[in-house]
Amino acid sequence: MISNIDHIAIAVHDLENALERFRTLIGATDEQILIEEVPSEKVRVAFIQVGNSKIELLEPLGTAGPISKFLEKRGEGLHHIALETENLEAEIERAVKENLLPISNPSEGAGGKKVVFFNPKDTSKVLVEFIQKIQD
C-alpha cells in the first residue's frame, strides 16, 4: 500500500541557487535541509523537509547521467513524484498486474531508500518513483 507522498523532485542546473530560492520561498531552516550525492545516479541532491513530505532538488554531476539528459531535453522543472511504501516488491507486483511497468530495477537511491521508477507513458507523462526505507 502506498502510504505517503515522500517527495516531489525538481531538476535544476545550479543546486545552490535553487536551494536558496526554495529556502526563501518556504522559510526553511538549516535543520530542514539535507544535501547528499548519489554517485550511481550521477546526481547531487538537496532535500527540503516540508511537513511530512520533501522537495528534492536534483543537480547533475557531469553530463552523462539521467538528470543531465533531462535538463538538456526539457530544461529545469518537475522531474518525478515519489510515493512511499513499506513493501516495494508487493507494490511493484501490484502495479505490473495493472500493466504499469517499471523502467528500472529496484536500486538504492538518495536517503538510503530502495527505489524503482515507472514509465511516464503510463502515468500521464509524470515519472513516478516508488520508494521504501531500507531497514537497519
N, C-alpha and C positions, 0 to 999 in steps of 0.2 A: 504494500500500500504506500502511495505517495503521502508523505506526512507534512511537507513544508516546501515553500519556495526558498531554497538555500541562498541563491544569489542570482543577480542579473549581471551579465558580463558585457563590457563595452570595450571595443578595440580602440586603442589610441596610439598616436605616433610618439608622444612625449609623456611618459608616466608622471614625472614631477609636476609638469604644468597641469595635466588633467587632475591629478590628485589635489593640487591647491584649489582648482576651480570647484571640485566636488566637496572638498573640506569646507570651503567658504559657503557653498550653497546649502549644505546640510548642517553646518555648525559643528562638525565633527572634532573631537579631541584626539590627541595622540593615542590615547588608550583604545579608541575605536578603530585604529588603523594597523594593519599587518601587511608588511611587504616581504615578498619572497621570490625566488627564481625557481622555475620548473624547467631544468635543462632538457628533459625528454621532449618537451613541447616547444623548446626554444623561445621561452617567454618569461618576462618578469611581470609579476602581478602585485597589485595593491588591493586588499580587501578593506572596505569601509563598512563597519557594522552599523546597521540602521534597524533598530528594533530587533526582531527575530530573524531578519534577513541581512544580506550584504549586497553592496555594489562591488563588483570586481572589475578593476581596470587592467587591461592586458596590453603590454608593450612588447613588441618582438625583440628578440636577441638576434640580430643579424637579419639576413634576407632570405633564409631558407625555410623558415618554419611556417606553420599554417596561419598564424596571425599576420605575419609579414605579407603573405599572399592575399589574405583577406583585405588588408589595408590597401594594397596595390590595386585590387579589383574593385572594391566598394568604398574605400575611404573609412574614416572614423565613424563609429556608431555601434548600435546593438549587435553583439556577436552571438550570444546564446542566453537561454534561461536554464538554470539548474534546479532540478527537483530532487528533494531528499527522500530516501527510502531506507528502511532498516534491513532490507533483503534485496540486494541488487539483482542477484540471479533470478529470483522469483519474478521481479518486475520486468526483467528482460524477456523471460519466458512468456509472461502475460502479454507484453507488447507484441512479440513475434506472432503469437496466436491471432492477433488482430491485424496482422500484416504491416506492422510498424517495425521496420528493420533497422537494427543498429548499423552504423557506418564505421564502428571501431570495435575492437575487443576491449573488455574491461582492463583498465590500467590504473596506475597510481597517478592522481592529479594533485593540484595545489591543495594545501591544507591537510595533506596526509589522508586524502579520501580516495576510494575506489570509484572510478568513473566510466561511463560509456555514453557515446553520443548517438543520436538518431537522425535519420535523413530529413533535412528540411523540406524535401519534396512531399513528405508525408504529414508535415505539421505546419501547414500554411506558410511555408518559406521561413520558418523560425527554427534555428538549430536548437535542439533540446538535449540537455545533459541530465542523466540520472546519476546521482551520487549516493555513496554510502560511506559513513565514517568507518575507518578501519579500527577495529577493537584492539586495544593494547594487550 
